[in-house]
Amino acid sequence: MLNFPSVELLESRHTFPCVFTFKVIGFADANFTARVISCVRDELQLEQDPYYTLRNSAHGRHVAVTLEPYCESSQQVLAIYGRLSGMDGLVMLL
């Protein structure tokens, strides 16, 4: 079970709307990166990909995807966390 930040915590640390950073680590197979990006695009109803960077592990088994979408509210952040948390191949979500 993943523990997400509360609305109160998010709103005390961020002034919405703002750019919010999500770090998603998973197995580097089965189009993990594309599925992560698609998940965020779908939740935010974006026409293009949000800004993101990739970093592969030393042996190429895992990939870290850092996304920085513009979020309108703490509820959007929590909705994205909820979608990402159910992904196949997920190892860690920050």
PDB file of N, CA, C and O in Angstrom:
ATOM      1  N   MET A   1       0.840  -1.185   0.000  1.00  0.00           N
ATOM      2  CA  MET A   1       0.000   0.000   0.000  1.00  0.00           C
ATOM      3  C   MET A   1       0.877   1.238   0.000  1.00  0.00           C
ATOM      4  O   MET A   1       1.753   1.387   0.851  1.00  0.00           O
ATOM      5  N   LEU A   2       0.642   2.117  -0.948  1.00  0.00           N
ATOM      6  CA  LEU A   2       1.396   3.353  -1.035  1.00  0.00           C
ATOM      7  C   LEU A   2       0.712   4.430  -0.209  1.00  0.00           C
ATOM      8  O   LEU A   2      -0.515   4.529  -0.185  1.00  0.00           O
ATOM      9  N   ASN A   3       1.517   5.230   0.463  1.00  0.00           N
ATOM     10  CA  ASN A   3       0.986   6.355   1.215  1.00  0.00           C
ATOM     11  C   ASN A   3       1.254   7.626   0.431  1.00  0.00           C
ATOM     12  O   ASN A   3       2.406   8.010   0.228  1.00  0.00           O
ATOM     13  N   PHE A   4       0.194   8.272  -0.005  1.00  0.00           N
ATOM     14  CA  PHE A   4       0.324   9.505  -0.757  1.00  0.00           C
ATOM     15  C   PHE A   4       0.259  10.677   0.207  1.00  0.00           C
ATOM     16  O   PHE A   4      -0.300  10.556   1.298  1.00  0.00           O
ATOM     17  N   PRO A   5       0.823  11.808  -0.185  1.00  0.00           N
ATOM     18  CA  PRO A   5       0.711  12.985   0.679  1.00  0.00           C
ATOM     19  C   PRO A   5      -0.746  13.431   0.772  1.00  0.00           C
ATOM     20  O   PRO A   5      -1.534  13.198  -0.144  1.00  0.00           O
ATOM     21  N   SER A   6      -1.091  14.064   1.866  1.00  0.00           N
ATOM     22  CA  SER A   6      -2.456  14.564   2.026  1.00  0.00           C
ATOM     23  C   SER A   6      -2.633  15.861   1.247  1.00  0.00           C
ATOM     24  O   SER A   6      -1.659  16.508   0.865  1.00  0.00           O
ATOM     25  N   VAL A   7      -3.875  16.225   1.019  1.00  0.00           N
ATOM     26  CA  VAL A   7      -4.185  17.494   0.359  1.00  0.00           C
ATOM     27  C   VAL A   7      -3.578  18.639   1.161  1.00  0.00           C
ATOM     28  O   VAL A   7      -3.000  19.566   0.595  1.00  0.00           O
ATOM     29  N   GLU A   8      -3.713  18.567   2.479  1.00  0.00           N
ATOM     30  CA  GLU A   8      -3.194  19.629   3.348  1.00  0.00           C
ATOM     31  C   GLU A   8      -1.681  19.777   3.210  1.00  0.00           C
ATOM     32  O   GLU A   8      -1.167  20.894   3.140  1.00  0.00           O
ATOM     33  N   LEU A   9      -0.970  18.653   3.171  1.00  0.00           N
ATOM     34  CA  LEU A   9       0.487  18.703   3.031  1.00  0.00           C
ATOM     35  C   LEU A   9       0.875  19.272   1.672  1.00  0.00           C
ATOM     36  O   LEU A   9       1.756  20.128   1.586  1.00  0.00           O
ATOM     37  N   LEU A  10       0.228  18.808   0.618  1.00  0.00           N
ATOM     38  CA  LEU A  10       0.529  19.319  -0.717  1.00  0.00           C
ATOM     39  C   LEU A  10       0.298  20.822  -0.796  1.00  0.00           C
ATOM     40  O   LEU A  10       1.116  21.555  -1.350  1.00  0.00           O
ATOM     41  N   GLU A  11      -0.812  21.272  -0.243  1.00  0.00           N
ATOM     42  CA  GLU A  11      -1.150  22.688  -0.322  1.00  0.00           C
ATOM     43  C   GLU A  11      -0.292  23.551   0.593  1.00  0.00           C
ATOM     44  O   GLU A  11      -0.154  24.751   0.357  1.00  0.00           O
ATOM     45  N   SER A  12       0.282  22.960   1.629  1.00  0.00           N
ATOM     46  CA  SER A  12       1.175  23.735   2.495  1.00  0.00           C
ATOM     47  C   SER A  12       2.569  23.893   1.881  1.00  0.00           C
ATOM     48  O   SER A  12       3.310  24.806   2.244  1.00  0.00           O
ATOM     49  N   ARG A  13       2.922  23.000   0.951  1.00  0.00           N
ATOM     50  CA  ARG A  13       4.253  23.034   0.341  1.00  0.00           C
ATOM     51  C   ARG A  13       4.280  23.551  -1.089  1.00  0.00           C
ATOM     52  O   ARG A  13       5.347  23.853  -1.623  1.00  0.00           O
ATOM     53  N   HIS A  14       3.113  23.653  -1.707  1.00  0.00           N
ATOM     54  CA  HIS A  14       3.030  24.082  -3.105  1.00  0.00           C
ATOM     55  C   HIS A  14       1.914  25.107  -3.253  1.00  0.00           C
ATOM     56  O   HIS A  14       0.889  25.033  -2.575  1.00  0.00           O
ATOM     57  N   THR A  15       2.126  26.051  -4.140  1.00  0.00           N
ATOM     58  CA  THR A  15       1.095  27.023  -4.478  1.00  0.00           C
ATOM     59  C   THR A  15       0.530  26.624  -5.833  1.00  0.00           C
ATOM     60  O   THR A  15       1.168  26.812  -6.869  1.00  0.00           O
ATOM     61  N   PHE A  16      -0.676  26.070  -5.808  1.00  0.00           N
ATOM     62  CA  PHE A  16      -1.309  25.605  -7.039  1.00  0.00           C
ATOM     63  C   PHE A  16      -2.018  26.752  -7.717  1.00  0.00           C
ATOM     64  O   PHE A  16      -2.565  27.629  -7.048  1.00  0.00           O
ATOM     65  N   PRO A  17      -2.016  26.760  -9.041  1.00  0.00           N
ATOM     66  CA  PRO A  17      -1.419  25.802  -9.967  1.00  0.00           C
ATOM     67  C   PRO A  17       0.100  25.953 -10.013  1.00  0.00           C
ATOM     68  O   PRO A  17       0.642  27.037  -9.797  1.00  0.00           O
ATOM     69  N   CYS A  18       0.770  24.836 -10.300  1.00  0.00           N
ATOM     70  CA  CYS A  18       2.225  24.839 -10.364  1.00  0.00           C
ATOM     71  C   CYS A  18       2.738  23.599 -11.104  1.00  0.00           C
ATOM     72  O   CYS A  18       1.987  22.669 -11.400  1.00  0.00           O
ATOM     73  N   VAL A  19       4.026  23.619 -11.388  1.00  0.00           N
ATOM     74  CA  VAL A  19       4.689  22.441 -11.937  1.00  0.00           C
ATOM     75  C   VAL A  19       4.964  21.513 -10.764  1.00  0.00           C
ATOM     76  O   VAL A  19       5.493  21.944  -9.740  1.00  0.00           O
ATOM     77  N   PHE A  20       4.608  20.240 -10.909  1.00  0.00           N
ATOM     78  CA  PHE A  20       4.812  19.253  -9.846  1.00  0.00           C
ATOM     79  C   PHE A  20       5.693  18.131 -10.380  1.00  0.00           C
ATOM     80  O   PHE A  20       5.506  17.679 -11.509  1.00  0.00           O
ATOM     81  N   THR A  21       6.639  17.685  -9.588  1.00  0.00           N
ATOM     82  CA  THR A  21       7.571  16.645 -10.018  1.00  0.00           C
ATOM     83  C   THR A  21       7.140  15.269  -9.515  1.00  0.00           C
ATOM     84  O   THR A  21       6.915  15.068  -8.322  1.00  0.00           O
ATOM     85  N   PHE A  22       7.031  14.336 -10.444  1.00  0.00           N
ATOM     86  CA  PHE A  22       6.757  12.936 -10.133  1.00  0.00           C
ATOM     87  C   PHE A  22       7.968  12.125 -10.565  1.00  0.00           C
ATOM     88  O   PHE A  22       8.491  12.328 -11.661  1.00  0.00           O
ATOM     89  N   LYS A  23       8.421  11.206  -9.715  1.00  0.00           N
ATOM     90  CA  LYS A  23       9.499  10.296 -10.077  1.00  0.00           C
ATOM     91  C   LYS A  23       8.939   8.888 -10.022  1.00  0.00           C
ATOM     92  O   LYS A  23       8.428   8.435  -8.998  1.00  0.00           O
ATOM     93  N   VAL A  24       9.049   8.212 -11.155  1.00  0.00           N
ATOM     94  CA  VAL A  24       8.469   6.879 -11.292  1.00  0.00           C
ATOM     95  C   VAL A  24       9.574   5.927 -11.735  1.00  0.00           C
ATOM     96  O   VAL A  24      10.218   6.147 -12.760  1.00  0.00           O
ATOM     97  N   ILE A  25       9.788   4.875 -10.961  1.00  0.00           N
ATOM     98  CA  ILE A  25      10.833   3.894 -11.286  1.00  0.00           C
ATOM     99  C   ILE A  25      10.158   2.555 -11.548  1.00  0.00           C
ATOM    100  O   ILE A  25       9.292   2.114 -10.792  1.00  0.00           O
ATOM    101  N   GLY A  26      10.576   1.923 -12.635  1.00  0.00           N
ATOM    102  CA  GLY A  26       9.980   0.637 -12.986  1.00  0.00           C
ATOM    103  C   GLY A  26      10.902  -0.185 -13.846  1.00  0.00           C
ATOM    104  O   GLY A  26      12.010   0.233 -14.182  1.00  0.00           O
ATOM    105  N   PHE A  27      10.423  -1.376 -14.202  1.00  0.00           N
ATOM    106  CA  PHE A  27      11.200  -2.265 -15.059  1.00  0.00           C
ATOM    107  C   PHE A  27      11.249  -1.690 -16.469  1.00  0.00           C
ATOM    108  O   PHE A  27      10.236  -1.230 -16.997  1.00  0.00           O
ATOM    109  N   ALA A  28      12.409  -1.717 -17.062  1.00  0.00           N
ATOM    110  CA  ALA A  28      12.624  -1.124 -18.394  1.00  0.00           C
ATOM    111  C   ALA A  28      12.183  -2.080 -19.489  1.00  0.00           C
ATOM    112  O   ALA A  28      12.973  -2.433 -20.364  1.00  0.00           O
ATOM    113  N   ASP A  29      10.939  -2.495 -19.445  1.00  0.00           N
ATOM    114  CA  ASP A  29      10.385  -3.350 -20.485  1.00  0.00           C
ATOM    115  C   ASP A  29       8.897  -3.057 -20.639  1.00  0.00           C
ATOM    116  O   ASP A  29       8.324  -2.278 -19.877  1.00  0.00           O
ATOM    117  N   ALA A  30       8.293  -3.678 -21.614  1.00  0.00           N
ATOM    118  CA  ALA A  30       6.846  -3.569 -21.852  1.00  0.00           C
ATOM    119  C   ALA A  30       6.384  -2.121 -21.950  1.00  0.00           C
ATOM    120  O   ALA A  30       5.314  -1.770 -21.451  1.00  0.00           O
ATOM    121  N   ASN A  31       7.187  -1.287 -22.588  1.00  0.00           N
ATOM    122  CA  ASN A  31       6.808   0.112 -22.818  1.00  0.00           C
ATOM    123  C   ASN A  31       6.469   0.871 -21.543  1.00  0.00           C
ATOM    124  O   ASN A  31       5.549   1.690 -21.527  1.00  0.00           O
ATOM    125  N   PHE A  32       7.211   0.599 -20.479  1.00  0.00           N
ATOM    126  CA  PHE A  32       6.939   1.239 -19.189  1.00  0.00           C
ATOM    127  C   PHE A  32       6.940   2.760 -19.310  1.00  0.00           C
ATOM    128  O   PHE A  32       6.017   3.420 -18.832  1.00  0.00           O
ATOM    129  N   THR A  33       7.960   3.314 -19.939  1.00  0.00           N
ATOM    130  CA  THR A  33       8.066   4.769 -20.058  1.00  0.00           C
ATOM    131  C   THR A  33       6.866   5.350 -20.791  1.00  0.00           C
ATOM    132  O   THR A  33       6.285   6.335 -20.336  1.00  0.00           O
ATOM    133  N   ALA A  34       6.491   4.769 -21.899  1.00  0.00           N
ATOM    134  CA  ALA A  34       5.349   5.263 -22.675  1.00  0.00           C
ATOM    135  C   ALA A  34       4.058   5.173 -21.866  1.00  0.00           C
ATOM    136  O   ALA A  34       3.210   6.061 -21.951  1.00  0.00           O
ATOM    137  N   ARG A  35       3.905   4.115 -21.090  1.00  0.00           N
ATOM    138  CA  ARG A  35       2.697   3.962 -20.281  1.00  0.00           C
ATOM    139  C   ARG A  35       2.633   5.005 -19.171  1.00  0.00           C
ATOM    140  O   ARG A  35       1.553   5.509 -18.860  1.00  0.00           O
ATOM    141  N   VAL A  36       3.778   5.335 -18.568  1.00  0.00           N
ATOM    142  CA  VAL A  36       3.825   6.369 -17.531  1.00  0.00           C
ATOM    143  C   VAL A  36       3.421   7.715 -18.120  1.00  0.00           C
ATOM    144  O   VAL A  36       2.574   8.414 -17.564  1.00  0.00           O
ATOM    145  N   ILE A  37       4.020   8.070 -19.231  1.00  0.00           N
ATOM    146  CA  ILE A  37       3.728   9.354 -19.867  1.00  0.00           C
ATOM    147  C   ILE A  37       2.259   9.421 -20.298  1.00  0.00           C
ATOM    148  O   ILE A  37       1.600  10.444 -20.113  1.00  0.00           O
ATOM    149  N   SER A  38       1.762   8.348 -20.863  1.00  0.00           N
ATOM    150  CA  SER A  38       0.370   8.292 -21.292  1.00  0.00           C
ATOM    151  C   SER A  38      -0.587   8.449 -20.117  1.00  0.00           C
ATOM    152  O   SER A  38      -1.626   9.098 -20.238  1.00  0.00           O
ATOM    153  N   CYS A  39      -0.242   7.866 -19.004  1.00  0.00           N
ATOM    154  CA  CYS A  39      -1.062   7.949 -17.799  1.00  0.00           C
ATOM    155  C   CYS A  39      -1.223   9.411 -17.353  1.00  0.00           C
ATOM    156  O   CYS A  39      -2.328   9.850 -17.034  1.00  0.00           O
ATOM    157  N   VAL A  40      -0.133  10.141 -17.336  1.00  0.00           N
ATOM    158  CA  VAL A  40      -0.174  11.552 -16.928  1.00  0.00           C
ATOM    159  C   VAL A  40      -0.921  12.388 -17.971  1.00  0.00           C
ATOM    160  O   VAL A  40      -1.727  13.251 -17.623  1.00  0.00           O
ATOM    161  N   ARG A  41      -0.648  12.128 -19.236  1.00  0.00           N
ATOM    162  CA  ARG A  41      -1.358  12.857 -20.312  1.00  0.00           C
ATOM    163  C   ARG A  41      -2.862  12.653 -20.210  1.00  0.00           C
ATOM    164  O   ARG A  41      -3.633  13.606 -20.323  1.00  0.00           O
ATOM    165  N   ASP A  42      -3.272  11.419 -19.996  1.00  0.00           N
ATOM    166  CA  ASP A  42      -4.696  11.115 -19.919  1.00  0.00           C
ATOM    167  C   ASP A  42      -5.346  11.809 -18.722  1.00  0.00           C
ATOM    168  O   ASP A  42      -6.422  12.393 -18.853  1.00  0.00           O
ATOM    169  N   GLU A  43      -4.707  11.747 -17.576  1.00  0.00           N
ATOM    170  CA  GLU A  43      -5.287  12.343 -16.369  1.00  0.00           C
ATOM    171  C   GLU A  43      -5.422  13.853 -16.510  1.00  0.00           C
ATOM    172  O   GLU A  43      -6.420  14.427 -16.076  1.00  0.00           O
ATOM    173  N   LEU A  44      -4.432  14.498 -17.108  1.00  0.00           N
ATOM    174  CA  LEU A  44      -4.452  15.951 -17.249  1.00  0.00           C
ATOM    175  C   LEU A  44      -5.076  16.409 -18.568  1.00  0.00           C
ATOM    176  O   LEU A  44      -5.182  17.608 -18.827  1.00  0.00           O
ATOM    177  N   GLN A  45      -5.487  15.452 -19.397  1.00  0.00           N
ATOM    178  CA  GLN A  45      -6.094  15.731 -20.703  1.00  0.00           C
ATOM    179  C   GLN A  45      -5.199  16.644 -21.541  1.00  0.00           C
ATOM    180  O   GLN A  45      -5.647  17.653 -22.085  1.00  0.00           O
ATOM    181  N   LEU A  46      -3.920  16.261 -21.630  1.00  0.00           N
ATOM    182  CA  LEU A  46      -2.937  17.027 -22.387  1.00  0.00           C
ATOM    183  C   LEU A  46      -2.892  16.573 -23.840  1.00  0.00           C
ATOM    184  O   LEU A  46      -3.083  15.393 -24.136  1.00  0.00           O
ATOM    185  N   GLU A  47      -2.642  17.501 -24.729  1.00  0.00           N
ATOM    186  CA  GLU A  47      -2.506  17.162 -26.138  1.00  0.00           C
ATOM    187  C   GLU A  47      -1.096  16.715 -26.486  1.00  0.00           C
ATOM    188  O   GLU A  47      -0.883  16.037 -27.491  1.00  0.00           O
ATOM    189  N   GLN A  48      -0.129  17.097 -25.651  1.00  0.00           N
ATOM    190  CA  GLN A  48       1.248  16.661 -25.884  1.00  0.00           C
ATOM    191  C   GLN A  48       1.864  16.197 -24.565  1.00  0.00           C
ATOM    192  O   GLN A  48       1.328  16.445 -23.485  1.00  0.00           O
ATOM    193  N   ASP A  49       2.991  15.524 -24.683  1.00  0.00           N
ATOM    194  CA  ASP A  49       3.654  14.976 -23.497  1.00  0.00           C
ATOM    195  C   ASP A  49       4.110  16.083 -22.561  1.00  0.00           C
ATOM    196  O   ASP A  49       4.577  17.129 -23.011  1.00  0.00           O
ATOM    197  N   PRO A  50       3.975  15.851 -21.235  1.00  0.00           N
ATOM    198  CA  PRO A  50       4.557  16.800 -20.293  1.00  0.00           C
ATOM    199  C   PRO A  50       6.086  16.675 -20.340  1.00  0.00           C
ATOM    200  O   PRO A  50       6.613  15.687 -20.852  1.00  0.00           O
ATOM    201  N   TYR A  51       6.785  17.662 -19.812  1.00  0.00           N
ATOM    202  CA  TYR A  51       8.240  17.584 -19.768  1.00  0.00           C
ATOM    203  C   TYR A  51       8.637  16.365 -18.933  1.00  0.00           C
ATOM    204  O   TYR A  51       8.082  16.132 -17.859  1.00  0.00           O
ATOM    205  N   TYR A  52       9.602  15.592 -19.435  1.00  0.00           N
ATOM    206  CA  TYR A  52      10.086  14.435 -18.683  1.00  0.00           C
ATOM    207  C   TYR A  52      11.538  14.149 -19.056  1.00  0.00           C
ATOM    208  O   TYR A  52      12.025  14.538 -20.118  1.00  0.00           O
ATOM    209  N   THR A  53      12.207  13.455 -18.142  1.00  0.00           N
ATOM    210  CA  THR A  53      13.564  12.966 -18.395  1.00  0.00           C
ATOM    211  C   THR A  53      13.612  11.497 -18.008  1.00  0.00           C
ATOM    212  O   THR A  53      12.795  11.013 -17.224  1.00  0.00           O
ATOM    213  N   LEU A  54      14.592  10.800 -18.577  1.00  0.00           N
ATOM    214  CA  LEU A  54      14.771   9.370 -18.314  1.00  0.00           C
ATOM    215  C   LEU A  54      16.176   9.104 -17.806  1.00  0.00           C
ATOM    216  O   LEU A  54      17.131   9.780 -18.189  1.00  0.00           O
ATOM    217  N   ARG A  55      16.284   8.128 -16.954  1.00  0.00           N
ATOM    218  CA  ARG A  55      17.592   7.657 -16.522  1.00  0.00           C
ATOM    219  C   ARG A  55      17.513   6.148 -16.349  1.00  0.00           C
ATOM    220  O   ARG A  55      16.681   5.647 -15.592  1.00  0.00           O
ATOM    221  N   ASN A  56      18.373   5.431 -17.047  1.00  0.00           N
ATOM    222  CA  ASN A  56      18.411   3.971 -16.944  1.00  0.00           C
ATOM    223  C   ASN A  56      19.372   3.545 -15.856  1.00  0.00           C
ATOM    224  O   ASN A  56      20.362   4.224 -15.587  1.00  0.00           O
ATOM    225  N   SER A  57      19.074   2.414 -15.231  1.00  0.00           N
ATOM    226  CA  SER A  57      19.987   1.867 -14.228  1.00  0.00           C
ATOM    227  C   SER A  57      21.252   1.362 -14.922  1.00  0.00           C
ATOM    228  O   SER A  57      21.278   1.207 -16.143  1.00  0.00           O
ATOM    229  N   ALA A  58      22.272   1.114 -14.154  1.00  0.00           N
ATOM    230  CA  ALA A  58      23.574   0.717 -14.699  1.00  0.00           C
ATOM    231  C   ALA A  58      23.485  -0.512 -15.599  1.00  0.00           C
ATOM    232  O   ALA A  58      24.182  -0.589 -16.611  1.00  0.00           O
ATOM    233  N   HIS A  59      22.645  -1.459 -15.245  1.00  0.00           N
ATOM    234  CA  HIS A  59      22.524  -2.689 -16.037  1.00  0.00           C
ATOM    235  C   HIS A  59      21.324  -2.670 -16.979  1.00  0.00           C
ATOM    236  O   HIS A  59      21.058  -3.657 -17.664  1.00  0.00           O
ATOM    237  N   GLY A  60      20.601  -1.554 -17.017  1.00  0.00           N
ATOM    238  CA  GLY A  60      19.487  -1.416 -17.942  1.00  0.00           C
ATOM    239  C   GLY A  60      18.223  -2.147 -17.554  1.00  0.00           C
ATOM    240  O   GLY A  60      17.294  -2.247 -18.356  1.00  0.00           O
ATOM    241  N   ARG A  61      18.171  -2.659 -16.340  1.00  0.00           N
ATOM    242  CA  ARG A  61      17.002  -3.413 -15.899  1.00  0.00           C
ATOM    243  C   ARG A  61      15.842  -2.491 -15.499  1.00  0.00           C
ATOM    244  O   ARG A  61      14.676  -2.843 -15.673  1.00  0.00           O
ATOM    245  N   HIS A  62      16.167  -1.323 -14.970  1.00  0.00           N
ATOM    246  CA  HIS A  62      15.160  -0.375 -14.512  1.00  0.00           C
ATOM    247  C   HIS A  62      15.320   0.959 -15.228  1.00  0.00           C
ATOM    248  O   HIS A  62      16.384   1.282 -15.756  1.00  0.00           O
ATOM    249  N   VAL A  63      14.237   1.723 -15.229  1.00  0.00           N
ATOM    250  CA  VAL A  63      14.263   3.076 -15.782  1.00  0.00           C
ATOM    251  C   VAL A  63      13.581   4.003 -14.776  1.00  0.00           C
ATOM    252  O   VAL A  63      12.563   3.651 -14.179  1.00  0.00           O
ATOM    253  N   ALA A  64      14.158   5.191 -14.599  1.00  0.00           N
ATOM    254  CA  ALA A  64      13.551   6.226 -13.767  1.00  0.00           C
ATOM    255  C   ALA A  64      13.001   7.302 -14.695  1.00  0.00           C
ATOM    256  O   ALA A  64      13.730   7.872 -15.507  1.00  0.00           O
ATOM    257  N   VAL A  65      11.722   7.566 -14.563  1.00  0.00           N
ATOM    258  CA  VAL A  65      11.060   8.585 -15.363  1.00  0.00           C
ATOM    259  C   VAL A  65      10.704   9.735 -14.428  1.00  0.00           C
ATOM    260  O   VAL A  65       9.958   9.550 -13.466  1.00  0.00           O
ATOM    261  N   THR A  66      11.235  10.916 -14.709  1.00  0.00           N
ATOM    262  CA  THR A  66      10.902  12.108 -13.935  1.00  0.00           C
ATOM    263  C   THR A  66      10.024  12.986 -14.818  1.00  0.00           C
ATOM    264  O   THR A  66      10.436  13.422 -15.892  1.00  0.00           O
ATOM    265  N   LEU A  67       8.813  13.234 -14.346  1.00  0.00           N
ATOM    266  CA  LEU A  67       7.853  14.055 -15.098  1.00  0.00           C
ATOM    267  C   LEU A  67       7.594  15.344 -14.335  1.00  0.00           C
ATOM    268  O   LEU A  67       7.562  15.358 -13.105  1.00  0.00           O
ATOM    269  N   GLU A  68       7.409  16.431 -15.085  1.00  0.00           N
ATOM    270  CA  GLU A  68       7.127  17.721 -14.470  1.00  0.00           C
ATOM    271  C   GLU A  68       5.933  18.389 -15.155  1.00  0.00           C
ATOM    272  O   GLU A  68       6.094  19.390 -15.854  1.00  0.00           O
ATOM    273  N   PRO A  69       4.743  17.836 -14.954  1.00  0.00           N
ATOM    274  CA  PRO A  69       3.553  18.450 -15.563  1.00  0.00           C
ATOM    275  C   PRO A  69       3.061  19.645 -14.747  1.00  0.00           C
ATOM    276  O   PRO A  69       3.382  19.787 -13.567  1.00  0.00           O
ATOM    277  N   TYR A  70       2.290  20.482 -15.389  1.00  0.00           N
ATOM    278  CA  TYR A  70       1.655  21.620 -14.743  1.00  0.00           C
ATOM    279  C   TYR A  70       0.343  21.115 -14.155  1.00  0.00           C
ATOM    280  O   TYR A  70      -0.535  20.668 -14.894  1.00  0.00           O
ATOM    281  N   CYS A  71       0.204  21.180 -12.848  1.00  0.00           N
ATOM    282  CA  CYS A  71      -1.000  20.683 -12.171  1.00  0.00           C
ATOM    283  C   CYS A  71      -1.805  21.854 -11.622  1.00  0.00           C
ATOM    284  O   CYS A  71      -1.253  22.775 -11.019  1.00  0.00           O
ATOM    285  N   GLU A  72      -3.097  21.807 -11.836  1.00  0.00           N
ATOM    286  CA  GLU A  72      -3.998  22.872 -11.397  1.00  0.00           C
ATOM    287  C   GLU A  72      -4.318  22.812  -9.908  1.00  0.00           C
ATOM    288  O   GLU A  72      -4.614  23.838  -9.295  1.00  0.00           O
ATOM    289  N   SER A  73      -4.260  21.605  -9.315  1.00  0.00           N
ATOM    290  CA  SER A  73      -4.676  21.460  -7.914  1.00  0.00           C
ATOM    291  C   SER A  73      -4.022  20.252  -7.263  1.00  0.00           C
ATOM    292  O   SER A  73      -3.445  19.392  -7.929  1.00  0.00           O
ATOM    293  N   SER A  74      -4.131  20.215  -5.945  1.00  0.00           N
ATOM    294  CA  SER A  74      -3.626  19.061  -5.200  1.00  0.00           C
ATOM    295  C   SER A  74      -4.417  17.807  -5.564  1.00  0.00           C
ATOM    296  O   SER A  74      -3.875  16.702  -5.535  1.00  0.00           O
ATOM    297  N   GLN A  75      -5.690  17.972  -5.905  1.00  0.00           N
ATOM    298  CA  GLN A  75      -6.511  16.826  -6.299  1.00  0.00           C
ATOM    299  C   GLN A  75      -5.995  16.199  -7.589  1.00  0.00           C
ATOM    300  O   GLN A  75      -6.036  14.978  -7.740  1.00  0.00           O
ATOM    301  N   GLN A  76      -5.510  17.015  -8.517  1.00  0.00           N
ATOM    302  CA  GLN A  76      -4.919  16.470  -9.746  1.00  0.00           C
ATOM    303  C   GLN A  76      -3.664  15.670  -9.410  1.00  0.00           C
ATOM    304  O   GLN A  76      -3.440  14.597  -9.970  1.00  0.00           O
ATOM    305  N   VAL A  77      -2.856  16.185  -8.505  1.00  0.00           N
ATOM    306  CA  VAL A  77      -1.634  15.473  -8.106  1.00  0.00           C
ATOM    307  C   VAL A  77      -2.005  14.105  -7.534  1.00  0.00           C
ATOM    308  O   VAL A  77      -1.410  13.094  -7.904  1.00  0.00           O
ATOM    309  N   LEU A  78      -2.976  14.074  -6.643  1.00  0.00           N
ATOM    310  CA  LEU A  78      -3.391  12.808  -6.037  1.00  0.00           C
ATOM    311  C   LEU A  78      -4.007  11.857  -7.066  1.00  0.00           C
ATOM    312  O   LEU A  78      -3.822  10.643  -6.970  1.00  0.00           O
ATOM    313  N   ALA A  79      -4.723  12.383  -8.027  1.00  0.00           N
ATOM    314  CA  ALA A  79      -5.296  11.537  -9.086  1.00  0.00           C
ATOM    315  C   ALA A  79      -4.190  10.905  -9.920  1.00  0.00           C
ATOM    316  O   ALA A  79      -4.291   9.738 -10.301  1.00  0.00           O
ATOM    317  N   ILE A  80      -3.132  11.666 -10.209  1.00  0.00           N
ATOM    318  CA  ILE A  80      -2.004  11.118 -10.965  1.00  0.00           C
ATOM    319  C   ILE A  80      -1.300  10.047 -10.143  1.00  0.00           C
ATOM    320  O   ILE A  80      -0.985   8.977 -10.664  1.00  0.00           O
ATOM    321  N   TYR A  81      -1.048  10.323  -8.862  1.00  0.00           N
ATOM    322  CA  TYR A  81      -0.441   9.304  -8.001  1.00  0.00           C
ATOM    323  C   TYR A  81      -1.293   8.036  -8.011  1.00  0.00           C
ATOM    324  O   TYR A  81      -0.757   6.930  -8.088  1.00  0.00           O
ATOM    325  N   GLY A  82      -2.597   8.187  -7.934  1.00  0.00           N
ATOM    326  CA  GLY A  82      -3.486   7.027  -7.927  1.00  0.00           C
ATOM    327  C   GLY A  82      -3.373   6.201  -9.195  1.00  0.00           C
ATOM    328  O   GLY A  82      -3.320   4.973  -9.133  1.00  0.00           O
ATOM    329  N   ARG A  83      -3.336   6.857 -10.338  1.00  0.00           N
ATOM    330  CA  ARG A  83      -3.191   6.143 -11.614  1.00  0.00           C
ATOM    331  C   ARG A  83      -1.834   5.453 -11.721  1.00  0.00           C
ATOM    332  O   ARG A  83      -1.745   4.288 -12.110  1.00  0.00           O
ATOM    333  N   LEU A  84      -0.783   6.186 -11.370  1.00  0.00           N
ATOM    334  CA  LEU A  84       0.562   5.615 -11.498  1.00  0.00           C
ATOM    335  C   LEU A  84       0.775   4.438 -10.554  1.00  0.00           C
ATOM    336  O   LEU A  84       1.491   3.495 -10.892  1.00  0.00           O
ATOM    337  N   SER A  85       0.166   4.481  -9.385  1.00  0.00           N
ATOM    338  CA  SER A  85       0.390   3.440  -8.379  1.00  0.00           C
ATOM    339  C   SER A  85      -0.103   2.065  -8.819  1.00  0.00           C
ATOM    340  O   SER A  85       0.350   1.054  -8.284  1.00  0.00           O
ATOM    341  N   GLY A  86      -1.023   2.006  -9.781  1.00  0.00           N
ATOM    342  CA  GLY A  86      -1.559   0.733 -10.229  1.00  0.00           C
ATOM    343  C   GLY A  86      -0.889   0.164 -11.471  1.00  0.00           C
ATOM    344  O   GLY A  86      -1.359  -0.825 -12.035  1.00  0.00           O
ATOM    345  N   MET A  87       0.201   0.780 -11.896  1.00  0.00           N
ATOM    346  CA  MET A  87       0.840   0.350 -13.142  1.00  0.00           C
ATOM    347  C   MET A  87       1.612  -0.953 -12.990  1.00  0.00           C
ATOM    348  O   MET A  87       2.267  -1.184 -11.973  1.00  0.00           O
ATOM    349  N   ASP A  88       1.529  -1.799 -14.007  1.00  0.00           N
ATOM    350  CA  ASP A  88       2.360  -2.998 -14.056  1.00  0.00           C
ATOM    351  C   ASP A  88       3.816  -2.577 -14.216  1.00  0.00           C
ATOM    352  O   ASP A  88       4.118  -1.652 -14.969  1.00  0.00           O
ATOM    353  N   GLY A  89       4.707  -3.248 -13.514  1.00  0.00           N
ATOM    354  CA  GLY A  89       6.130  -2.973 -13.635  1.00  0.00           C
ATOM    355  C   GLY A  89       6.636  -1.876 -12.734  1.00  0.00           C
ATOM    356  O   GLY A  89       7.830  -1.578 -12.743  1.00  0.00           O
ATOM    357  N   LEU A  90       5.754  -1.260 -11.945  1.00  0.00           N
ATOM    358  CA  LEU A  90       6.152  -0.189 -11.040  1.00  0.00           C
ATOM    359  C   LEU A  90       7.007  -0.732  -9.906  1.00  0.00           C
ATOM    360  O   LEU A  90       6.659  -1.741  -9.293  1.00  0.00           O
ATOM    361  N   VAL A  91       8.120  -0.071  -9.625  1.00  0.00           N
ATOM    362  CA  VAL A  91       8.978  -0.439  -8.513  1.00  0.00           C
ATOM    363  C   VAL A  91       8.878   0.600  -7.395  1.00  0.00           C
ATOM    364  O   VAL A  91       8.775   0.251  -6.219  1.00  0.00           O
ATOM    365  N   MET A  92       8.910   1.891  -7.778  1.00  0.00           N
ATOM    366  CA  MET A  92       8.862   2.958  -6.775  1.00  0.00           C
ATOM    367  C   MET A  92       8.217   4.183  -7.374  1.00  0.00           C
ATOM    368  O   MET A  92       8.381   4.472  -8.559  1.00  0.00           O
ATOM    369  N   LEU A  93       7.473   4.909  -6.537  1.00  0.00           N
ATOM    370  CA  LEU A  93       6.789   6.132  -6.954  1.00  0.00           C
ATOM    371  C   LEU A  93       7.056   7.196  -5.911  1.00  0.00           C
ATOM    372  O   LEU A  93       6.734   7.031  -4.734  1.00  0.00           O
ATOM    373  N   LEU A  94       7.651   8.293  -6.360  1.00  0.00           N
ATOM    374  CA  LEU A  94       7.991   9.400  -5.456  1.00  0.00           C
ATOM    375  C   LEU A  94       7.331  10.671  -5.925  1.00  0.00           C
ATOM    376  O   LEU A  94       7.493  11.718  -5.298  1.00  0.00           O
TER     377      LEU A  94
END
